Amino acid sequence: MALLPIIEYPNPHLRVVTSPVAAERVADPAFQKLLDDMLHTMYEAPGIGLAAPQVDIMDRFLVLDVSEERDQPMVMVNPVIRERSDELRVHQEGCLSIPGVFADVTRADGIEVEALDREGRSFVLRADGLLATCIQHEIDHLDGKLFIDYLSPLKRSMALKKLEKARRRA
């Protein structure tokens, strides 16, 4: 497996709305290798989710694994959130494309998402807690949105100053 380069904010590709993946492409060995490479990259980063735009691929798919043991990888191709709970939850989020920046983000505590799995089969998943937060965060990437977009202008400015300071030190 190969490590893929993760693009970082403010790269404009992080703001691109992705294109759906053709169902027949999912079975392609090159696509399967790309999924493996994305999972490897996510685990090595280390992160709990990685969307295609973060590795400069403008297609609608993502990988994630929120398990403690990091042994429950999930693939979602063309995911769509069908339902969001009225109950909200605050999680501290970070992003591999905005390294070193963390902030509290409020999202739906529960969701229902429909997607294709790694084999191209359609599935529906009900998720809550951290899994729901992670899915929402990664689907935002597919829609050209970043977690810092949920912050107030002041908090966003402070977060981006922290990012710049860390880059200067590096």
Z-matrix of the N, CA and C atoms (Angstrom, degrees):
N
C 1 1.454
C 2 1.519 1 109.37
N 3 1.308 2 114.02 1 146.09
C 4 1.465 3 120.30 2 -179.67
C 5 1.516 4 110.81 3 -107.12
N 6 1.314 5 114.92 4 145.89
C 7 1.463 6 119.83 5 171.68
C 8 1.521 7 108.07 6 -82.13
N 9 1.306 8 115.78 7 133.52
C 10 1.461 9 121.19 8 178.34
C 11 1.523 10 109.52 9 -99.38
N 12 1.333 11 117.91 10 144.26
C 13 1.463 12 119.36 11 176.77
C 14 1.530 13 110.45 12 -71.02
N 15 1.327 14 115.88 13 131.93
C 16 1.469 15 121.83 14 178.00
C 17 1.522 16 107.79 15 -94.31
N 18 1.334 17 116.36 16 123.13
C 19 1.465 18 119.33 17 179.02
C 20 1.528 19 109.28 18 -78.43
N 21 1.324 20 115.14 19 151.53
C 22 1.461 21 120.33 20 -175.07
C 23 1.519 22 112.05 21 -120.79
N 24 1.315 23 113.86 22 154.55
C 25 1.448 24 122.56 23 173.93
C 26 1.524 25 108.33 24 -56.72
N 27 1.320 26 120.25 25 136.58
C 28 1.460 27 130.26 26 10.98
C 29 1.530 28 114.98 27 -99.15
N 30 1.325 29 119.47 28 29.38
C 31 1.458 30 121.00 29 179.91
C 32 1.533 31 109.84 30 -48.34
N 33 1.338 32 118.21 31 124.52
C 34 1.472 33 120.98 32 -176.22
C 35 1.527 34 114.02 33 -63.56
N 36 1.328 35 117.99 34 -19.33
C 37 1.468 36 119.69 35 178.16
C 38 1.524 37 111.98 36 -65.61
N 39 1.336 38 116.98 37 -20.98
C 40 1.462 39 119.92 38 176.71
C 41 1.522 40 111.77 39 -70.42
N 42 1.324 41 117.56 40 -11.66
C 43 1.474 42 122.19 41 -179.20
C 44 1.526 43 112.88 42 -104.13
N 45 1.318 44 116.91 43 6.53
C 46 1.460 45 121.41 44 -179.00
C 47 1.527 46 110.07 45 -83.33
N 48 1.333 47 116.13 46 137.16
C 49 1.465 48 121.07 47 172.26
C 50 1.525 49 106.61 48 -82.49
N 51 1.316 50 116.50 49 125.19
C 52 1.462 51 121.76 50 -172.64
C 53 1.520 52 112.90 51 -76.98
N 54 1.329 53 114.52 52 163.53
C 55 1.468 54 122.42 53 178.76
C 56 1.523 55 109.92 54 -101.03
N 57 1.335 56 116.74 55 144.75
C 58 1.471 57 119.26 56 178.07
C 59 1.529 58 111.67 57 -60.78
N 60 1.321 59 115.20 58 152.15
C 61 1.458 60 122.41 59 176.99
C 62 1.525 61 107.51 60 -92.33
N 63 1.321 62 117.52 61 130.99
C 64 1.462 63 121.20 62 176.61
C 65 1.529 64 108.84 63 -64.59
N 66 1.324 65 116.12 64 134.99
C 67 1.467 66 121.45 65 -175.70
C 68 1.526 67 112.05 66 -55.08
N 69 1.332 68 117.51 67 -37.52
C 70 1.471 69 119.75 68 -178.43
C 71 1.532 70 112.10 69 -70.56
N 72 1.320 71 117.85 70 -21.42
C 73 1.466 72 121.21 71 178.78
C 74 1.528 73 112.36 72 -69.97
N 75 1.334 74 116.60 73 -26.86
C 76 1.461 75 120.85 74 -175.04
C 77 1.532 76 111.22 75 -59.62
N 78 1.320 77 117.79 76 -37.32
C 79 1.467 78 121.65 77 -177.91
C 80 1.532 79 112.53 78 -78.90
N 81 1.309 80 118.09 79 -11.57
C 82 1.459 81 122.42 80 -177.77
C 83 1.537 82 109.96 81 -61.28
N 84 1.328 83 118.45 82 130.93
C 85 1.462 84 120.79 83 179.88
C 86 1.535 85 113.39 84 -56.09
N 87 1.319 86 118.12 85 -34.91
C 88 1.465 87 120.63 86 178.94
C 89 1.523 88 110.53 87 -65.54
N 90 1.340 89 117.12 88 -37.75
C 91 1.461 90 120.58 89 178.14
C 92 1.530 91 109.91 90 -69.21
N 93 1.317 92 117.20 91 -40.75
C 94 1.463 93 121.26 92 178.04
C 95 1.532 94 110.76 93 -61.65
N 96 1.333 95 117.18 94 -40.52
C 97 1.463 96 121.05 95 177.13
C 98 1.528 97 109.90 96 -64.74
N 99 1.323 98 117.01 97 -40.13
C 100 1.466 99 120.82 98 177.92
C 101 1.528 100 110.49 99 -60.50
N 102 1.327 101 117.50 100 -42.10
C 103 1.464 102 120.94 101 177.18
C 104 1.531 103 110.42 102 -60.75
N 105 1.336 104 116.29 103 -44.35
C 106 1.473 105 120.06 104 178.17
C 107 1.529 106 110.42 105 -61.59
N 108 1.323 107 116.72 106 -42.90
C 109 1.463 108 120.96 107 179.79
C 110 1.530 109 111.13 108 -64.43
N 111 1.320 110 116.50 109 -37.79
C 112 1.469 111 119.56 110 178.36
C 113 1.526 112 110.63 111 -67.02
N 114 1.313 113 117.05 112 -42.64
C 115 1.467 114 119.61 113 177.60
C 116 1.530 115 110.45 114 -62.04
N 117 1.306 116 116.96 115 -44.53
C 118 1.463 117 121.56 116 178.80
C 119 1.537 118 110.12 117 -59.76
N 120 1.333 119 116.07 118 -44.88
C 121 1.466 120 121.63 119 179.36
C 122 1.527 121 110.53 120 -62.20
N 123 1.329 122 116.97 121 -44.67
C 124 1.465 123 121.86 122 179.98
C 125 1.536 124 110.61 123 -61.16
N 126 1.335 125 116.85 124 -47.06
C 127 1.462 126 120.02 125 -178.89
C 128 1.528 127 111.27 126 -64.73
N 129 1.313 128 117.56 127 -38.85
C 130 1.466 129 121.27 128 -177.56
C 131 1.521 130 112.16 129 -73.88
N 132 1.329 131 118.28 130 -24.90
C 133 1.473 132 121.72 131 -171.85
C 134 1.538 133 115.29 132 -57.31
N 135 1.279 134 126.35 133 -45.33
C 136 1.464 135 129.55 134 -10.89
C 137 1.530 136 110.46 135 -90.49
N 138 1.325 137 115.05 136 145.54
C 139 1.457 138 120.54 137 177.96
C 140 1.512 139 110.32 138 -142.20
N 141 1.341 140 115.12 139 176.24
C 142 1.467 141 119.71 140 177.95
C 143 1.527 142 111.38 141 -112.39
N 144 1.327 143 117.34 142 -4.12
C 145 1.449 144 121.48 143 177.74
C 146 1.510 145 110.13 144 -158.51
N 147 1.335 146 115.42 145 152.42
C 148 1.457 147 121.00 146 177.88
C 149 1.522 148 107.91 147 -152.56
N 150 1.319 149 115.78 148 124.76
C 151 1.462 150 121.73 149 179.04
C 152 1.529 151 109.54 150 -101.82
N 153 1.319 152 116.48 151 150.76
C 154 1.467 153 121.71 152 -176.23
C 155 1.533 154 113.74 153 -51.00
N 156 1.342 155 120.03 154 -42.10
C 157 1.467 156 118.24 155 -179.41
C 158 1.532 157 113.39 156 -60.64
N 159 1.316 158 117.60 157 -24.69
C 160 1.463 159 120.26 158 -179.35
C 161 1.530 160 112.07 159 -69.99
N 162 1.331 161 116.58 160 -17.99
C 163 1.461 162 120.60 161 173.96
C 164 1.534 163 109.30 162 -113.08
N 165 1.326 164 114.03 163 26.66
C 166 1.468 165 123.67 164 172.82
C 167 1.523 166 113.52 165 63.66
N 168 1.329 167 115.72 166 37.23
C 169 1.466 168 122.09 167 174.76
C 170 1.523 169 106.33 168 -119.41
N 171 1.315 170 116.73 169 121.17
C 172 1.463 171 120.68 170 -171.73
C 173 1.532 172 112.24 171 -93.69
N 174 1.328 173 115.27 172 44.77
C 175 1.462 174 121.92 173 177.98
C 176 1.522 175 109.24 174 -115.82
N 177 1.347 176 115.18 175 157.51
C 178 1.464 177 122.26 176 -171.57
C 179 1.532 178 111.74 177 -90.10
N 180 1.340 179 115.97 178 80.73
C 181 1.462 180 120.12 179 173.21
C 182 1.518 181 109.30 180 -155.44
N 183 1.333 182 114.91 181 161.32
C 184 1.461 183 121.34 182 -177.52
C 185 1.515 184 110.11 183 -152.69
N 186 1.325 185 114.08 184 163.45
C 187 1.464 186 121.47 185 173.83
C 188 1.525 187 107.50 186 -128.48
N 189 1.320 188 116.18 187 153.50
C 190 1.466 189 119.99 188 177.46
C 191 1.510 190 110.52 189 -160.55
N 192 1.326 191 113.90 190 161.45
C 193 1.459 192 121.37 191 174.40
C 194 1.527 193 106.89 192 -161.58
N 195 1.318 194 116.72 193 106.60
C 196 1.463 195 120.81 194 -178.88
C 197 1.530 196 112.13 195 -100.09
N 198 1.330 197 117.09 196 7.48
C 199 1.464 198 120.13 197 -178.49
C 200 1.522 199 110.78 198 -71.38
N 201 1.330 200 115.74 199 147.71
C 202 1.464 201 121.52 200 177.32
C 203 1.528 202 111.08 201 -59.76
N 204 1.334 203 116.35 202 -39.62
C 205 1.459 204 121.26 203 -176.46
C 206 1.519 205 112.26 204 -81.70
N 207 1.337 206 117.31 205 -9.09
C 208 1.464 207 123.14 206 -178.41
C 209 1.534 208 110.17 207 57.07
N 210 1.335 209 114.12 208 46.33
C 211 1.461 210 119.60 209 -178.11
C 212 1.531 211 112.44 210 -132.81
N 213 1.332 212 116.00 211 22.01
C 214 1.466 213 120.26 212 179.74
C 215 1.531 214 110.04 213 -130.12
N 216 1.341 215 116.89 214 62.43
C 217 1.460 216 119.42 215 -178.28
C 218 1.526 217 112.01 216 -65.11
N 219 1.314 218 114.88 217 142.67
C 220 1.456 219 121.27 218 176.97
C 221 1.524 220 108.42 219 -126.11
N 222 1.312 221 115.00 220 145.62
C 223 1.463 222 122.59 221 175.60
C 224 1.520 223 106.93 222 -122.37
N 225 1.324 224 115.99 223 134.40
C 226 1.458 225 120.91 224 175.16
C 227 1.522 226 108.40 225 -129.68
N 228 1.321 227 114.82 226 118.17
C 229 1.459 228 121.47 227 177.94
C 230 1.525 229 107.34 228 -108.06
N 231 1.323 230 115.94 229 130.35
C 232 1.467 231 123.14 230 -178.59
C 233 1.535 232 112.52 231 55.05
N 234 1.326 233 117.85 232 46.10
C 235 1.472 234 119.18 233 -177.89
C 236 1.529 235 112.31 234 -70.39
N 237 1.323 236 114.03 235 144.23
C 238 1.465 237 121.87 236 176.76
C 239 1.526 238 107.15 237 -137.10
N 240 1.312 239 116.29 238 129.32
C 241 1.466 240 119.70 239 175.09
C 242 1.523 241 107.37 240 -80.66
N 243 1.330 242 115.73 241 119.08
C 244 1.464 243 122.12 242 -177.27
C 245 1.523 244 112.32 243 -91.00
N 246 1.330 245 115.62 244 -26.93
C 247 1.469 246 119.82 245 -175.32
C 248 1.522 247 109.15 246 -153.37
N 249 1.332 248 115.35 247 143.77
C 250 1.465 249 122.02 248 175.02
C 251 1.521 250 107.78 249 -128.16
N 252 1.329 251 115.68 250 139.48
C 253 1.463 252 119.38 251 178.25
C 254 1.525 253 109.43 252 -72.33
N 255 1.318 254 115.24 253 156.50
C 256 1.465 255 120.06 254 174.62
C 257 1.523 256 110.80 255 -74.35
N 258 1.331 257 115.89 256 -25.19
C 259 1.466 258 120.50 257 179.74
C 260 1.530 259 108.99 258 -72.97
N 261 1.327 260 114.53 259 132.04
C 262 1.463 261 120.35 260 -178.87
C 263 1.521 262 110.76 261 -105.83
N 264 1.317 263 115.68 262 159.49
C 265 1.455 264 121.49 263 179.51
C 266 1.520 265 108.23 264 -143.17
N 267 1.325 266 116.20 265 142.23
C 268 1.459 267 121.64 266 176.74
C 269 1.519 268 108.39 267 -102.55
N 270 1.322 269 115.71 268 126.48
C 271 1.471 270 122.08 269 174.42
C 272 1.517 271 108.12 270 -125.77
N 273 1.301 272 116.55 271 145.72
C 274 1.455 273 119.13 272 171.66
C 275 1.529 274 106.42 273 -80.90
N 276 1.325 275 115.32 274 120.98
C 277 1.457 276 120.65 275 -177.67
C 278 1.514 277 110.89 276 -111.23
N 279 1.305 278 114.09 277 151.19
C 280 1.451 279 123.40 278 171.09
C 281 1.512 280 106.53 279 -134.22
N 282 1.332 281 116.31 280 178.62
C 283 1.458 282 119.22 281 -176.43
C 284 1.519 283 108.88 282 -152.97
N 285 1.319 284 116.18 283 134.56
C 286 1.453 285 120.03 284 179.02
C 287 1.527 286 111.66 285 -62.90
N 288 1.318 287 117.63 286 -22.42
C 289 1.473 288 121.63 287 178.47
C 290 1.524 289 112.67 288 -88.97
N 291 1.328 290 116.93 289 -6.00
C 292 1.469 291 121.91 290 176.05
C 293 1.534 292 105.72 291 -133.25
N 294 1.332 293 116.69 292 68.18
C 295 1.469 294 120.49 293 -170.90
C 296 1.523 295 113.48 294 -61.83
N 297 1.346 296 113.64 295 138.65
C 298 1.460 297 120.28 296 175.77
C 299 1.509 298 115.37 297 81.99
N 300 1.327 299 118.18 298 -0.80
C 301 1.465 300 122.02 299 -179.13
C 302 1.527 301 108.15 300 -108.13
N 303 1.332 302 115.13 301 128.74
C 304 1.464 303 121.48 302 178.99
C 305 1.521 304 108.29 303 -134.63
N 306 1.335 305 116.60 304 143.70
C 307 1.458 306 120.29 305 179.00
C 308 1.518 307 109.44 306 -156.73
N 309 1.325 308 115.32 307 153.44
C 310 1.462 309 120.93 308 175.49
C 311 1.518 310 109.71 309 -74.56
N 312 1.339 311 115.53 310 129.15
C 313 1.459 312 122.39 311 179.12
C 314 1.524 313 107.79 312 -127.42
N 315 1.315 314 116.02 313 135.92
C 316 1.458 315 121.87 314 178.18
C 317 1.523 316 108.99 315 -97.45
N 318 1.315 317 115.55 316 126.50
C 319 1.473 318 122.02 317 178.78
C 320 1.523 319 108.88 318 -139.66
N 321 1.329 320 115.53 319 169.71
C 322 1.463 321 120.72 320 174.27
C 323 1.526 322 108.86 321 -59.61
N 324 1.331 323 116.97 322 135.16
C 325 1.461 324 121.05 323 179.87
C 326 1.520 325 111.44 324 -71.67
N 327 1.323 326 116.73 325 -31.84
C 328 1.458 327 120.70 326 -179.17
C 329 1.515 328 110.83 327 -129.82
N 330 1.335 329 115.69 328 145.09
C 331 1.456 330 120.79 329 178.10
C 332 1.520 331 109.89 330 -140.98
N 333 1.320 332 114.65 331 163.40
C 334 1.455 333 121.89 332 167.77
C 335 1.520 334 106.13 333 -123.44
N 336 1.317 335 115.85 334 122.69
C 337 1.465 336 120.74 335 -177.69
C 338 1.519 337 109.27 336 -120.64
N 339 1.328 338 115.26 337 142.47
C 340 1.460 339 122.02 338 175.77
C 341 1.521 340 107.41 339 -116.40
N 342 1.335 341 116.67 340 137.03
C 343 1.460 342 120.76 341 -178.17
C 344 1.528 343 109.40 342 -160.25
N 345 1.323 344 114.43 343 177.77
C 346 1.458 345 120.98 344 169.47
C 347 1.522 346 107.31 345 -99.96
N 348 1.325 347 116.40 346 144.07
C 349 1.456 348 119.85 347 177.21
C 350 1.525 349 109.82 348 -88.09
N 351 1.282 350 115.85 349 -173.54
C 352 1.467 351 122.65 350 -176.85
C 353 1.531 352 112.81 351 -59.99
N 354 1.317 353 116.81 352 -27.20
C 355 1.467 354 121.06 353 179.01
C 356 1.527 355 112.58 354 -92.96
N 357 1.324 356 116.97 355 0.33
C 358 1.462 357 120.65 356 179.34
C 359 1.516 358 114.22 357 88.63
N 360 1.347 359 116.58 358 10.02
C 361 1.471 360 120.78 359 178.65
C 362 1.519 361 109.35 360 -87.66
N 363 1.310 362 115.82 361 139.03
C 364 1.462 363 121.53 362 177.89
C 365 1.529 364 109.74 363 -73.79
N 366 1.332 365 116.12 364 140.71
C 367 1.459 366 120.38 365 175.28
C 368 1.520 367 109.20 366 -146.81
N 369 1.328 368 114.33 367 160.39
C 370 1.460 369 121.88 368 175.30
C 371 1.521 370 106.39 369 -123.40
N 372 1.318 371 115.73 370 134.27
C 373 1.460 372 121.04 371 -178.07
C 374 1.514 373 109.35 372 -128.07
N 375 1.320 374 116.01 373 131.17
C 376 1.458 375 121.24 374 170.00
C 377 1.525 376 106.76 375 -98.29
N 378 1.316 377 116.06 376 129.65
C 379 1.459 378 120.06 377 -176.55
C 380 1.514 379 109.24 378 -136.90
N 381 1.335 380 114.97 379 152.09
C 382 1.461 381 119.72 380 173.93
C 383 1.522 382 108.78 381 -141.38
N 384 1.321 383 116.08 382 176.48
C 385 1.459 384 121.41 383 177.10
C 386 1.522 385 112.56 384 60.94
N 387 1.334 386 114.92 385 -139.98
C 388 1.456 387 120.98 386 -175.61
C 389 1.526 388 112.48 387 -60.90
N 390 1.334 389 117.35 388 -39.83
C 391 1.464 390 119.99 389 179.40
C 392 1.524 391 110.47 390 -60.83
N 393 1.326 392 117.62 391 -44.41
C 394 1.473 393 120.79 392 178.73
C 395 1.520 394 110.67 393 -62.74
N 396 1.330 395 116.62 394 -41.96
C 397 1.469 396 120.42 395 178.71
C 398 1.519 397 110.75 396 -61.76
N 399 1.324 398 116.80 397 -46.30
C 400 1.457 399 121.43 398 -178.62
C 401 1.530 400 111.02 399 -62.18
N 402 1.314 401 117.04 400 -44.83
C 403 1.469 402 120.35 401 179.58
C 404 1.523 403 110.06 402 -61.59
N 405 1.324 404 117.39 403 -45.52
C 406 1.459 405 120.25 404 179.72
C 407 1.532 406 110.71 405 -61.89
N 408 1.326 407 116.84 406 -43.03
C 409 1.465 408 121.72 407 179.45
C 410 1.528 409 110.39 408 -59.95
N 411 1.331 410 117.22 409 -47.03
C 412 1.470 411 121.00 410 -177.33
C 413 1.527 412 111.72 411 -70.39
N 414 1.333 413 117.69 412 -38.13
C 415 1.470 414 119.61 413 176.79
C 416 1.526 415 109.96 414 -65.60
N 417 1.325 416 117.65 415 -34.72
C 418 1.466 417 119.57 416 173.79
C 419 1.524 418 110.67 417 -55.60
N 420 1.347 419 117.14 418 -42.39
C 421 1.467 420 119.64 419 177.20
C 422 1.525 421 111.01 420 -56.72
N 423 1.322 422 116.81 421 -39.38
C 424 1.466 423 120.77 422 -179.11
C 425 1.522 424 111.49 423 -67.60
N 426 1.332 425 115.92 424 -19.88
C 427 1.465 426 121.98 425 179.48
C 428 1.528 427 112.42 426 -103.55
N 429 1.333 428 116.70 427 11.02
C 430 1.454 429 120.90 428 177.48
C 431 1.518 430 114.54 429 75.48
N 432 1.321 431 116.30 430 24.01
C 433 1.463 432 121.25 431 -177.77
C 434 1.523 433 109.70 432 -116.49
N 435 1.329 434 116.43 433 145.02
C 436 1.460 435 122.26 434 179.85
C 437 1.522 436 110.09 435 -117.95
N 438 1.340 437 116.66 436 156.99
C 439 1.461 438 119.31 437 -177.72
C 440 1.523 439 111.88 438 -61.89
N 441 1.317 440 118.35 439 -27.64
C 442 1.467 441 120.15 440 179.60
C 443 1.530 442 111.82 441 -67.70
N 444 1.337 443 117.26 442 -17.08
C 445 1.471 444 120.98 443 177.25
C 446 1.529 445 111.70 444 -67.45
N 447 1.322 446 117.01 445 -19.10
C 448 1.465 447 121.45 446 179.50
C 449 1.528 448 112.24 447 -85.58
N 450 1.327 449 116.96 448 -8.19
C 451 1.459 450 120.82 449 -176.63
C 452 1.528 451 110.72 450 -86.58
N 453 1.322 452 115.33 451 155.51
C 454 1.462 453 120.06 452 174.22
C 455 1.531 454 107.45 453 -63.64
N 456 1.333 455 118.03 454 158.47
C 457 1.468 456 119.51 455 178.57
C 458 1.532 457 112.75 456 -54.32
N 459 1.329 458 117.33 457 -39.16
C 460 1.454 459 120.23 458 -179.74
C 461 1.527 460 111.23 459 -66.57
N 462 1.339 461 117.36 460 -47.31
C 463 1.464 462 120.35 461 -179.55
C 464 1.533 463 110.91 462 -66.24
N 465 1.332 464 117.21 463 -36.57
C 466 1.462 465 120.28 464 177.74
C 467 1.527 466 110.02 465 -63.92
N 468 1.316 467 116.17 466 -44.07
C 469 1.463 468 120.54 467 178.86
C 470 1.523 469 111.06 468 -61.14
N 471 1.318 470 116.91 469 -43.76
C 472 1.465 471 120.82 470 179.16
C 473 1.536 472 110.65 471 -63.42
N 474 1.327 473 116.77 472 -41.15
C 475 1.463 474 121.03 473 -179.54
C 476 1.531 475 110.61 474 -64.47
N 477 1.315 476 116.67 475 -42.24
C 478 1.454 477 119.76 476 -178.80
C 479 1.526 478 111.82 477 -71.38
N 480 1.326 479 117.08 478 -31.54
C 481 1.472 480 120.05 479 174.26
C 482 1.523 481 109.77 480 -65.42
N 483 1.325 482 116.85 481 -38.54
C 484 1.465 483 121.23 482 177.46
C 485 1.530 484 109.95 483 -62.69
N 486 1.324 485 116.70 484 -41.39
C 487 1.460 486 121.48 485 178.47
C 488 1.529 487 110.10 486 -61.75
N 489 1.317 488 117.25 487 -47.43
C 490 1.466 489 121.07 488 -179.99
C 491 1.528 490 111.74 489 -62.47
N 492 1.317 491 116.33 490 -40.44
C 493 1.464 492 120.50 491 178.79
C 494 1.522 493 110.45 492 -62.75
N 495 1.317 494 116.68 493 -43.02
C 496 1.465 495 120.63 494 178.94
C 497 1.534 496 110.92 495 -64.50
N 498 1.313 497 117.06 496 -37.90
C 499 1.475 498 120.33 497 179.03
C 500 1.525 499 110.70 498 -66.77
N 501 1.330 500 117.09 499 -38.18
C 502 1.469 501 120.19 500 178.69
C 503 1.517 502 111.04 501 -64.35
N 504 1.350 503 116.01 502 -37.10
C 505 1.463 504 120.64 503 -179.83
C 506 1.530 505 111.74 504 -70.35
N 507 1.324 506 116.09 505 -29.57
C 508 1.479 507 120.95 506 -174.71
C 509 1.486 508 113.49 507 -79.34
